[in-house]
Amino acid sequence: MIYKFVTRTPFYPDAGLLILRLFSLFLMYYGYDKLVNFSEKAAYWPDPFYIGRAASLSLTIFAELVCPVFIIFGLFMRVALLPAIINMSLAIFIGHTGQPFLAREHAFSFLIPFVVLFLTGPGKYSLDASIHK
C-alpha cells in the first residue's frame, strides 16, 4: 500500500492537469474587476507596447477573463496560454517593477501553472482531447 506513495508513477496525471486548468478560475476574478473598473484603471494602466493605456488594459482583460475560459475547458489551450503567460510576465517585470518580491508573488503564482500547462498540454479531460480523437 505505501509503495504507491513512493513510486514515480503518477496516480492520475490527467486529473491533475484538469485541476491545474481549473486554477484559472481565480484569474478570472481579476479580469472581471478590471473590466468593471475599466475607466478608473485605464487612466494609470502601464502601456508596454505603446498602443495606449486603454488598449493595453483591454489586452490584459482579454488575457485574464477570456483566455482562462479556453484554458479551463482545454480548448485551443496552448494558444490561450500565450496571452496569459505574456500578461503575467509583463505584470512581474513591468507592472510591479521596483516592488518587492511579495508584490510580484501573485503574478508568479499564475505564471508557473500556465508554463507547466503549456509544456504538458491539456490532458485527456479537455475539449482538445475530445476533438482530436
Buried (B, 14 or more C-beta within 10 A) or exposed (E): EEEEEEEEEEEEEBEBBBEBBEBBEEBBEBBEBBBEEBEEBBEEBBEEEEEEBBBBBBBBBBBBBBBBBBBBBBBBBBEBBEBBBBBBBBBBEEBBEEEEEEBBEBBEEBBEBBBEBBEEBBBBBBBBBEEEE
